[in-house]
Amino acid sequence: MQKQGAVSQMLEGFKIVEGGITSAKGFHASGLYCGIKKKRLDLAWCYSEVPANAAGVYTMNQFQAAPLVVTKASIAVEQKLQAILVNSGVANACTGEQGLRDAYAMRQLLAGHFQIKDEYVAVTSTGVIGDLLPMDKITQGIAQITDWQTCTEPHLFEQAIMTTDLVSKRVAVETIIDGKVITIGGAAKGSGMIKPNMATMLGFVTTDAAVDPHSLQAALRQVTDESFNMIAVDGDTSTNDMVLVLANGMAGNDLLTAEHPEWSKFLAALHHVCQELAKKIARDGEGATKLIEVQVSGARNVEVARGIGKTIIMSSLVKTAMFGKDPNWGRIVCAIGYSGQEMDPNKVEVSLGPINVFKKGVPTHFDEAQAVKYLEEEHIQIFVELGLGETQAVAWGCDLTYDYVRINAAYRT
């Protein structure tokens, strides 16, 4: 299959292209059905032709699933990965010593099949918490992978990692560094149990750039704070979630570090990939009909701006108001007030898109019908001005619908 590279947009020194996890040189991926789920694809893999420098960030939930423990152990050896194995349908979380043995077995099975070191394999799982993995099915699934050095089927990878997701999520960009074309691509899954500081989501980013592993880890942490840690669907934080970045160096550029003169170009491209994947997760919230974007400005520091943005985006009352097309600014102001962040009620301004609804501690006179019409849109923006400083932050979430309750009430049945 030919890799796609049609240019669709140019931004900040990089261009957005059609593609995903296999867009960068030397990466292959696909997905298959091994019988964990009733019908849908449930086993995905990604392979780099050469070992890649690797970085990862993980859920803040103290019940960290066995695959996270194993993947951390893999990266800790040489800070390199060459393959990723993902199963969906069973999370392998809260499964004790057997779950840990199964996660290590997954790693060993794929490493043996691909003929690479055990510690070059990351394993990840997503699905129902508390169930043991059906290792016989996973073993048979791995045996079905016959073309890992040539196969380029990112759409099957994207489908196989999904649980309650309604749509697959991918993004890719290109930039020029040291005169070489650098590609960064990614795929993600996530729909429910989404809260800042990592949630029920998995993110996989690949690049053919040569990047120092310590600089790569620092970059991932920085962009995660501005992307995956700024989304919310329902306020729950899962046990399994991680974002991995693999940089295999096959583009041929000089090794990138924070001191490299074109480091900012790489960072901007990585930031875009992670932010777009995060926004796609927020929009695909279980039963969601709208993407809600909260822009907070005028804060004294970034912690205040992020704290207020995330509080608004996690408010069930704000989310239901957006679903009902109700311009109830009081719910937004209430969330700002209980965020625990520094603010002065007499300086706060709130707008729904272009419509100012609250200013200097009191409501403004606005056209209710116009506000309702604005809330019919699929992408809603809420602007908050604190009037205390120069710092800003953006958070993303979705509305809370009847379908969210239906989906989660029957998740295991």
C-alpha positions in Angstrom: 0.0 0.0 0.0 1.4 3.4 -0.9 1.8 6.0 1.8 -0.2 9.1 1.3 1.4 12.5 1.5 -1.0 15.0 0.1 -0.4 18.5 1.5 -3.5 20.0 3.0 -2.3 23.0 5.1 0.9 24.9 6.0 1.4 26.0 9.7 4.3 27.3 11.8 7.0 25.8 9.6 5.3 22.4 9.1 2.7 21.2 6.8 -0.2 18.9 7.6 -0.4 15.8 5.4 -2.7 12.9 5.0 -1.5 10.0 7.1 -0.8 8.6 10.5 1.3 6.2 12.4 3.1 4.8 9.3 3.7 8.1 7.5 7.3 8.4 8.9 10.0 6.4 7.2 10.6 2.9 8.4 7.3 2.3 10.3 4.8 -0.4 9.6 1.5 -1.2 11.3 -1.7 -3.1 11.0 -4.5 -4.7 13.0 -6.4 -8.0 13.1 -9.1 -10.0 14.8 -8.0 -12.6 17.3 -11.2 -13.2 19.2 -11.0 -11.0 22.3 -14.1 -9.1 21.1 -17.1 -10.6 19.5 -16.6 -9.2 16.0 -14.4 -6.1 15.7 -10.6 -6.0 15.3 -8.8 -6.3 18.6 -5.1 -6.8 18.2 -2.8 -4.0 16.7 0.9 -3.8 16.1 3.5 -1.3 15.0 7.0 -2.0 13.9 10.1 0.1 13.2 12.7 -1.2 10.8 15.4 -0.1 13.3 15.3 0.5 17.1 13.9 3.9 17.9 14.6 6.2 20.7 11.5 6.2 22.9 9.6 8.3 25.4 6.4 7.8 27.3 3.9 9.4 29.7 1.4 7.5 31.7 -1.8 7.7 33.7 -1.8 9.3 37.1 -4.2 6.7 38.4 -2.4 4.8 41.3 -3.9 1.5 40.0 -1.6 1.3 37.0 -2.3 -1.7 34.8 0.2 -4.4 34.1 1.0 -3.3 30.5 2.2 0.1 31.8 4.5 -1.6 34.3 6.0 -3.7 31.5 6.3 -0.9 29.0 8.0 1.3 31.5 10.4 -1.5 32.2 11.1 -1.9 28.5 11.9 1.8 27.9 14.1 1.9 31.1 16.7 -0.5 29.7 18.0 1.5 26.7 15.3 4.1 26.1 14.5 2.4 22.9 11.6 0.6 21.4 11.1 -1.2 18.0 7.6 -2.6 18.3 4.3 -1.9 20.0 1.5 -4.5 20.6 -2.0 -3.4 21.6 -5.0 -5.4 22.5 -8.5 -4.0 23.0 -11.4 -5.5 24.8 -9.6 -6.5 28.0 -7.6 -3.9 30.0 -5.4 -6.4 32.0 -5.8 -4.0 35.0 -6.3 -5.0 38.6 -5.3 -8.6 37.6 -2.5 -9.2 40.1 0.6 -11.3 39.5 -1.1 -13.3 36.7 -1.8 -10.1 34.8 1.8 -9.0 35.1 3.0 -12.4 33.9 0.6 -12.2 30.9 1.9 -8.7 30.0 5.5 -9.9 30.1 4.4 -12.9 28.0 2.8 -10.6 25.4 6.1 -8.8 25.2 8.2 -12.0 24.9 5.8 -13.5 22.2 6.0 -10.5 19.9 9.7 -10.0 20.4 10.3 -13.6 19.5 8.0 -13.4 16.5 9.7 -10.2 15.2 13.1 -11.5 16.2 14.0 -8.4 18.3 15.0 -7.9 22.0 12.2 -8.3 24.6 12.9 -4.8 25.9 12.3 -3.3 22.5 8.6 -4.2 22.8 5.9 -2.0 24.4 2.6 -3.7 25.3 -0.6 -1.9 25.9 -4.2 -3.0 26.7 -7.5 -1.3 26.8 -11.0 -2.5 27.7 -12.8 -4.0 30.7 -10.9 -3.7 34.0 -10.4 -6.9 36.2 -10.5 -9.6 33.5 -7.5 -11.7 32.7 -6.2 -11.6 29.1 -7.2 -14.6 26.9 -3.6 -15.4 26.2 -4.4 -18.3 23.9 -6.2 -15.9 21.6 -3.4 -13.3 21.8 -0.8 -16.0 21.0 -2.8 -17.1 17.9 -3.2 -13.5 16.9 0.6 -12.8 17.0 1.2 -15.9 14.9 -1.1 -14.3 12.2 1.3 -11.4 11.7 3.4 -12.4 8.7 4.3 -9.1 7.0 5.5 -6.8 9.8 8.5 -5.6 7.7 6.4 -4.5 4.8 2.8 -4.0 5.8 1.4 -0.4 5.9 -2.2 -0.6 7.0 -2.6 2.2 9.6 -6.4 2.2 9.3 -6.5 -1.3 10.6 -4.2 -0.4 13.5 -6.5 2.5 14.3 -9.6 0.3 14.2 -8.0 -2.5 16.3 -7.2 -0.2 19.3 -10.8 1.2 19.5 -13.2 0.4 22.3 -16.2 2.7 22.6 -14.7 5.1 20.0 -17.0 6.0 17.2 -14.3 7.2 14.8 -10.6 6.4 14.4 -8.1 9.2 15.1 -5.0 10.0 13.1 -2.8 12.9 12.1 0.5 13.5 10.3 2.8 16.5 9.6 6.0 17.2 7.7 8.8 19.7 8.3 12.3 20.4 7.1 15.2 20.1 9.5 18.9 20.0 8.5 17.6 20.0 4.9 15.8 16.7 5.5 12.1 16.0 5.3 11.0 15.0 8.9 7.6 13.3 9.3 5.6 12.9 12.5 2.5 10.8 12.6 0.2 9.4 15.2 -2.9 7.5 16.1 -5.0 7.5 19.3 -8.0 5.9 20.9 -10.2 7.4 23.6 -13.9 8.2 24.0 -14.9 7.8 27.7 -13.2 7.8 31.1 -11.4 10.9 30.0 -9.9 13.4 32.4 -6.8 15.6 32.4 -3.6 14.0 33.5 -4.1 11.1 31.1 -7.3 9.2 30.9 -8.8 6.2 29.0 -6.8 6.9 26.0 -3.8 5.5 24.2 -1.7 7.7 22.0 1.1 6.5 19.6 3.4 8.9 17.8 6.1 8.0 15.4 8.7 10.1 13.7 11.7 9.4 11.4 13.6 12.3 13.1 16.8 11.5 15.0 16.1 12.8 18.5 18.1 12.5 21.7 16.0 10.3 24.1 16.3 12.7 27.0 15.2 15.6 24.9 12.4 13.5 23.4 11.1 12.7 26.9 11.2 16.4 27.9 9.4 17.4 24.7 6.7 14.8 25.2 6.0 15.9 28.8 5.8 19.6 27.6 3.4 19.0 24.8 1.3 16.5 26.8 0.7 19.3 29.4 -0.7 21.4 26.6 -2.7 18.7 24.8 -3.7 15.4 26.3 -3.7 16.9 29.8 -6.1 19.6 28.7 -9.0 17.4 27.6 -12.0 16.0 29.6 -15.0 14.0 28.8 -16.4 12.7 32.1 -13.9 13.4 34.9 -12.7 9.8 35.3 -9.0 8.9 35.0 -8.3 5.3 33.8 -5.8 2.7 34.8 -4.2 1.9 31.5 -3.4 5.0 29.6 -0.2 6.2 28.0 1.3 8.1 25.1 4.4 6.8 23.4 6.7 8.5 21.0 9.2 6.5 18.8 11.9 8.4 16.9 13.9 6.0 14.6 16.2 8.6 12.9 15.7 7.3 9.4 15.2 10.8 8.0 18.9 11.3 8.3 19.0 14.6 10.2 21.6 15.6 12.8 20.6 14.4 16.3 18.0 16.8 17.7 18.3 18.2 21.2 16.9 21.3 22.9 20.1 23.1 21.8 19.7 22.3 18.1 19.0 25.5 16.1 15.8 24.0 14.6 14.5 22.3 17.8 11.6 24.7 17.9 10.4 23.4 14.5 10.3 19.8 15.8 8.6 20.8 19.0 5.9 22.8 17.1 5.2 19.8 14.8 5.1 17.4 17.7 2.8 19.8 19.6 0.4 19.9 16.7 0.2 16.1 16.3 -0.5 15.6 20.0 -3.0 18.5 20.2 -5.0 17.3 17.2 -5.2 13.8 18.6 -6.3 15.2 21.9 -9.0 17.3 20.3 -10.2 14.3 18.3 -10.5 12.3 21.5 -12.5 15.1 23.1 -14.9 15.4 20.2 -15.5 11.6 20.2 -16.6 11.5 23.8 -19.2 8.8 24.3 -22.5 10.1 22.8 -21.0 13.5 22.3 -22.5 15.9 19.7 -20.2 18.9 20.2 -16.6 19.8 20.8 -16.3 22.4 23.5 -13.2 24.6 23.6 -12.5 26.8 26.6 -10.0 29.6 26.2 -8.9 31.3 29.4 -6.8 34.4 29.2 -5.6 37.2 31.5 -4.3 34.8 34.2 -1.2 35.5 36.4 0.3 32.1 35.5 -0.4 29.0 33.5 -1.5 26.9 36.4 -4.4 29.3 37.0 -5.4 29.4 33.4 -5.3 25.6 33.0 -7.0 25.0 36.3 -10.0 27.2 35.4 -10.2 25.8 31.8 -10.2 22.2 33.0 -12.8 23.0 35.7 -15.2 24.5 33.2 -14.7 21.6 30.7 -15.4 19.0 33.4 -18.5 20.6 34.8 -21.5 18.3 34.2 -23.8 21.3 34.3 -21.9 23.2 31.7 -21.7 20.1 29.5 -25.4 19.5 29.7 -26.2 23.1 29.1 -24.1 23.0 25.9 -26.0 19.8 24.8 -29.3 21.5 25.5 -28.3 24.7 23.6 -28.9 26.6 26.8 -26.8 29.8 27.1 -26.7 29.4 30.9 -23.7 31.5 31.7 -24.3 31.1 35.4 -22.9 27.5 35.2 -19.7 28.7 33.7 -19.2 31.5 36.2 -20.0 29.0 39.0 -17.3 26.6 37.7 -14.8 29.5 37.6 -15.6 30.4 41.2 -15.1 26.9 42.6 -12.0 26.1 40.6 -9.8 27.1 43.5 -7.8 29.3 41.3 -7.0 33.0 41.7 -9.6 35.3 40.2 -11.4 38.6 40.9 -15.2 38.3 40.2 -15.3 42.0 39.4 -12.9 41.5 36.5 -14.1 38.3 34.9 -15.6 38.3 31.4 -17.3 35.4 29.8 -18.4 35.0 26.1 -20.1 32.2 24.2 -18.3 32.5 20.9 -18.7 36.1 19.8 -21.5 36.8 22.3 -20.5 38.5 25.6 -22.7 37.2 28.4 -20.9 38.3 31.6 -18.7 41.3 32.4 -17.2 42.7 35.6 -19.2 40.5 37.9 -22.7 41.0 36.3 -24.6 39.6 33.3 -24.7 41.6 30.1 -27.8 42.2 27.9 -27.5 39.8 25.0 -29.7 38.3 22.4 -30.9 35.0 23.8 -32.0 33.7 20.4 -28.7 34.5 18.9 -26.9 32.7 21.7 -29.1 29.6 21.3 -28.4 29.6 17.5 -24.6 29.8 18.2 -24.9 26.8 20.5 -26.4 24.7 17.7 -22.9 24.6 16.1 -20.7 21.5 16.4 -17.7 23.4 17.7 -18.5 25.7 20.7 -16.0 28.2 22.1 -16.2 29.6 25.6 -13.9 32.6 26.2 -13.0 33.6 29.8 -11.0 36.8 30.5 -9.7 37.1 34.1 -8.1 40.5 33.7 -5.2 39.7 36.1 -2.2 38.9 33.8 -1.0 37.9 30.4 -1.1 34.1 30.5 -3.6 31.9 28.7 -4.5 28.3 28.2 -7.0 26.2 26.2 -9.0 23.1 27.3 -11.2 20.8 25.3 -14.2 18.6 26.1 -17.6 17.6 24.9 -21.2 17.9 25.8 -22.9 15.3 28.1 -25.8 13.5 26.3 -28.4 10.8 26.9 -26.2 8.5 24.9 -23.3 8.8 27.4 -25.5 7.2 30.1 -26.8 4.5 27.7 -23.3 3.5 26.5 -21.8 3.3 30.0 -24.8 1.7 31.6 -24.3 -1.3 29.3 -20.5 -1.3 28.9 -20.1 -4.8 30.1 -23.4 -6.2 29.1 
